[in-house]
Amino acid sequence: MKTVERDLGSTKGILVYYVFRFRTDPPHWAAKDGWLAGVSGPFRKEEFPTMDSWGDTFSSFTKWDDFTPDEHLSSISDLMARWRDHQGASSP
């Protein structure tokens, strides 16, 4: 649904995220919610084409219409950063 680029400067360069929507079928518990949001990435732009992301491919099964694509990305990025902090891992 939207491609978002974030420039992290000369050390990491430009990272690209893909914000997408998807649906699930019954009997999955989220099937009743319709379109849901997810994020794929980030991908280093200088490495394109690549299938290797830096680990933020995720969905919290939030309804697509609840937020803008940028808000979905921020929410998932924040969630992944908090998880990494808790695990002692590094962020992209």
N, C-alpha and C positions, 0 to 999 in steps of 0.2 A: 504494500500500500504506500510505503514511503521509504526512501533511502536517505539516511542522515549521515553527514560527514562531521567528524570532530578532529580538529587539528591539535595534536598534543605536542607540537614543537619538533625540533630537530632530532631529538632522541628516539621518538616513536613514530613521528610523521602523522599522516592523516589516517584515521581509523574510520571504517565504513560500517554502519549498522543497517540492517534491513528490518523494518517494522512490518509485520504481516498480520493477517487475520485468518482464522481457521474455524472450523466447526467440528464438533464431535457427534457421533451417532449414539442413540440409546443402545445399551443401558448405561452408558457413561453418565455420571452425575451432572456434568456440565452441558449435556445435550440440550437441556431446556433453556439455556441462556443464549442460544443463537451464536452469532459471530463473536469470537474471542480474540484477544490480542496476544502476539508473541514477538520476540526479538531474536534475530540471528546476527551473530558477530561477536565482537568486532573483527573486521578483516583489515589487514594493512593494505592500503591502496597501492603502495609501491610493489607489492607482491602479486598483484592481479595478473592473470586469473588464478585463484586459489580456492580450495575448499577448506583450508585450515583457519578456523576462527580462534580467537583468544579467550574463549570460554564463557561468553555471556549469552549463549543461545539458550533461551528460557522462556517460559510462560507461567504466569501465576493464575491463568484462566480468568482474567478480568474481562468483562464485557467490552467489546470493541467500542460501542457508543458511549461508554462512561467517560472517556478521556480522548484527547487529541493524540495523534501518533507520537508527537514529541513528549507528551506527558507519560504515555505508556513506556517510551524508551527511558525517560528519567526515573520512573518508578522501578523498572526492572534493573537499571544500572545501579541505583541506590541499594536495592535489595541484594544484588550480587556483591557490591562493595562491603556491605555489612556482614555478609556471609564470609567473605574472604578475611575480614578483620577478625571475626570469631575463630576462624580456622588457622589464622596466622599465615595466610597465603598472600601473594602480591596481586595487585590490580593491573589491568592493561593501562 
